[in-house]
Amino acid sequence: MGTLDDYQEALRLSEEMLACARESRWDDLVAAEQARAGVLDRLRELEGRPETDRVLRSHKREALARMLACDEEVSTLAQDWMRELRAVLDAEQNRDRLQRAYGQR
């Protein structure tokens, strides 16, 4: 697999992560994120020198920009989900405190 193919695969996985976040499929998101980390690690090993081919450099830059945009939206969606989860947990803790304080009736 060539460097540009790896960038495209990383982008595909970023878009998959975004789709998972939009659909609240958090376990699938984690799996896609781990797969993408492997691709990005491979890219780090391959990318030791600046790219001289303008077209290839442009494709890489575009892929990276799209990956960052996906990551930003995933982060926003995950934060929203964490707030909802925190509210549910807080409500559950409050219910438990009330039951302990007043006993079950």
N, C-alpha and C positions, 0 to 999 in steps of 0.2 A: 504494500500500500504506500503510495507517495504522500508527500507532505500535504499537498492540497487535498488529497482524499481524506487524510486525518482531520484537517480543518473542517471539511464538509461533514465528517462523521461526528465530530464534536458539536457542530452546529445542529445536526439532526437530533442528537441526544439532548441538547439544550432546549430545543423546541418540544421534544417529548417531555422533558421535565416541566415545562410551562403548561403543556396540556394536562399533565397529571395534577399540577397545582390547581388549575382551573376546575378540575373535576374532583378535587379533594381526595385524590388517590395518593396519599402520602408515602405508603410503602413502595409503590411503583416509582415515585419520584426519587426516593433514596436509591433504588436499584439503578435508575438511569444516571443519577449523579455519580455513583460509584463507577459505572461503565465509562462515563465521560472523563472522570479523573484518570482512568487508565490511559485513555487516548491522549489527554493533555500531558501526562507524564512522558509518553512516547514522543510527543512533539517537543517537549523540553530537551530530550536527549538528542533529537535530530537537528534542532534549530540552534546552531552555534554561531552562524555568521549571518550578516544582513543579506536579504534577498536582493538580487540585482535585476531580476526580470520584473518589469513594471506591472505587467498584467497579473502575474502571480502574486506580487505584493499587494495589488489592489484587491484581488479575490480574498487574500488572507485578512486584509484590513476590514473588508466588508463582513466576512464571517465572524471576526472578533467583535465588531460593533453589534451585530445581531445577537451574538451570544451574551454580550453584556446587557442588552435590552431585555432578553429573556430572563437573565439572572435578576435584574431589577424587579421585574414583574413577579417572578417567583418569590422573591424576598417580601414584597408587599403582600402577596396572597398568604404567605406563611405567617407573617406578622398578624394579619387579620384573623387567621385560623387560631393562632396562639392566644389572641385576646378573647376569642369566643370560648376556647377551651378553658382559659383562666376563669372566665365568668361562670362557666358550668361548675368548675371545681370549687370556686368560692361559694357558690350557692349550696353545693353539697356539704361543704364544711360548716356553713351556717346552719343548715338543717341538722347536722350531727350535733353541733353545740347546743341548739335548742332542745333536741331530744335528751341530751345529757343533763341540761339544766332543769328541764321541766318533767323529765321522765316520759316514757311512752304512755299514752292514754288511750 
